[in-house]
Amino acid sequence: EDDLTFDGETVVTKTGRTTGTSFGVLCYDTCVFRTNDPEVRGKYYSFPNCYGIIDQDDNHPFFERGDSGSGVYLSQQNQKTNKVLGIGIGIASDTDGSDVTFVCNISEIVRAFNIVIPTEQH
């Protein structure tokens, strides 16, 4: 996690039900969005344990409805093997109108579900 950069150059990938295999760019280490819901118009929500991903290709969206729960990985372009980044949970529009995918940090998922990865085989 300390090696991640949010400079628009770190490529990520996922395979989702709706969009298939797609690529995006890691841009934010915390996601914040404002709702347009008339009941709470203007209210901001912060997701400090989520990463923000934007589309790498304007013609192929990184994430759409139906892709929720897809594993998101650092692309092999960045390393020798795909490393799990997190799970895609939603999408919102950025202040400039572009879509941002929210990806829950995998360490938060491991912690929430108390997942233990055995170091020995029995």
HELIX and SHEET records of a PDB file:
HELIX    1   1 ILE A  106  ALA A  112  1                                   7    
SHEET    1   A 7 VAL A  11  GLY A  16  0                                        
SHEET    2   A 7 GLY A  20  TYR A  28 -1                                        
SHEET    3   A 7 CYS A  50  ASP A  55 -1                                        
SHEET    4   A 7 ASP A  99  ASN A 105 -1                                        
SHEET    5   A 7 LYS A  83  SER A  93 -1                                        
SHEET    6   A 7 GLY A  71  LEU A  74 -1                                        
SHEET    7   A 7 VAL A  11  GLY A  16 -1                                        
SHEET    1   B 2 CYS A  31  ARG A  34  0                                        
SHEET    2   B 2 TYR A  44  PHE A  47 -1                                        
END                                                                             
